[in-house]
């Protein structure tokens, strides 16, 4: 059976500015998001790779504006993103409506 690792955090009412730093080679397998109520104010929830190889290799891995479809739950298991030691994943969301948001990233 594979070894899995999780990065889990909750933000109650404020902006999200979260960083996960890979300390060894691993795969990002899933992103799970739960928002307490559908946002009504536009704003992108973004997951960005900050590459150990420098800014020229950074990229937006996933982005969604949860207000466009009254989204409260996101489950994405199509990521299969290889992370190298020193790579960072940044999650950002303004959360203008002040929702409580739970986020899980699942790694293998």
C-alpha positions as CSV (number, residue, x, y, z in Angstrom):
1,X,0.0,0.0,0.0
2,X,1.2,3.5,-0.9
3,X,2.3,5.9,1.8
4,X,0.1,9.0,1.8
5,X,0.6,12.4,3.5
6,X,-1.8,15.2,4.0
7,X,-1.6,18.9,4.4
8,X,-4.8,20.1,6.1
9,X,-5.8,23.6,7.2
10,X,-8.9,25.7,7.9
11,X,-9.4,29.4,7.6
12,X,-12.3,31.0,9.4
13,X,-13.3,34.2,7.8
14,X,-10.0,35.6,6.5
15,X,-7.9,35.5,3.4
16,X,-6.0,32.3,2.6
17,X,-2.2,32.6,2.1
18,X,-0.9,29.1,2.7
19,X,2.4,27.5,1.7
20,X,3.4,23.8,1.7
21,X,7.1,23.1,1.2
22,X,8.1,19.7,-0.2
23,X,11.0,18.3,1.7
24,X,11.4,15.2,-0.5
25,X,10.1,14.0,-3.9
26,X,6.4,13.4,-3.8
27,X,3.2,13.5,-5.9
28,X,0.3,15.8,-5.3
29,X,-2.7,13.5,-5.9
30,X,-5.8,15.4,-4.7
31,X,-7.0,18.8,-3.8
32,X,-10.2,19.0,-1.6
33,X,-11.9,22.2,-0.7
34,X,-15.0,22.8,1.4
35,X,-16.5,26.3,1.7
36,X,-19.1,26.8,4.5
37,X,-21.5,28.7,2.1
38,X,-21.3,29.6,-1.6
39,X,-19.4,32.8,-2.1
40,X,-21.1,35.7,-3.9
41,X,-18.1,37.9,-4.5
42,X,-15.8,37.1,-7.5
43,X,-12.3,35.9,-6.7
44,X,-10.0,33.1,-7.7
45,X,-8.9,30.3,-5.5
46,X,-5.4,29.4,-6.8
47,X,-2.9,26.7,-6.3
48,X,0.5,27.7,-7.6
49,X,3.8,25.8,-7.9
50,X,6.8,27.8,-6.9
51,X,9.6,25.7,-8.5
52,X,12.9,24.9,-6.8
53,X,14.3,25.7,-10.3
54,X,13.3,29.4,-10.1
55,X,10.6,31.8,-11.1
56,X,10.8,30.9,-14.8
57,X,9.4,27.5,-13.9
58,X,6.5,28.6,-11.6
59,X,3.0,27.8,-12.8
60,X,-0.6,28.0,-11.7
61,X,-1.6,24.3,-11.1
62,X,-5.3,24.9,-10.4
63,X,-7.7,27.9,-10.3
64,X,-11.4,28.3,-9.7
65,X,-13.7,31.2,-9.0
66,X,-16.2,29.6,-6.6
67,X,-18.7,32.4,-6.9
68,X,-19.4,31.6,-10.6
69,X,-21.3,28.4,-10.0
70,X,-22.1,28.8,-6.3
71,X,-19.4,26.3,-5.5
72,X,-19.1,24.9,-1.9
73,X,-17.1,21.7,-2.6
74,X,-14.2,21.0,-4.9
75,X,-12.6,17.6,-5.4
76,X,-9.8,17.3,-7.9
77,X,-7.9,14.1,-8.3
78,X,-6.5,14.8,-11.8
79,X,-3.4,16.7,-10.6
80,X,-0.6,14.1,-10.6
81,X,2.0,16.8,-10.0
82,X,5.5,15.7,-9.2
83,X,7.1,17.9,-6.5
84,X,10.8,18.0,-6.0
85,X,12.5,18.7,-2.6
86,X,12.4,22.5,-2.3
87,X,9.3,23.0,-4.5
88,X,6.5,25.0,-2.8
89,X,2.8,25.0,-3.3
90,X,1.0,28.2,-2.5
91,X,-2.7,28.5,-2.0
92,X,-4.3,31.9,-2.2
93,X,-7.9,33.2,-2.0
94,X,-9.1,36.6,-0.9
95,X,-12.3,35.1,0.7
96,X,-14.1,38.5,0.5
97,X,-17.3,37.0,1.8
98,X,-15.6,35.8,5.0
99,X,-16.5,32.1,4.6
100,X,-15.0,29.2,6.7
101,X,-12.9,27.1,4.3
102,X,-11.3,23.7,4.8
103,X,-8.5,22.6,2.5
104,X,-6.8,19.2,2.1
105,X,-3.9,18.4,-0.2
106,X,-3.2,14.7,-0.5
107,X,0.3,13.5,-1.4
108,X,1.9,10.2,-2.2
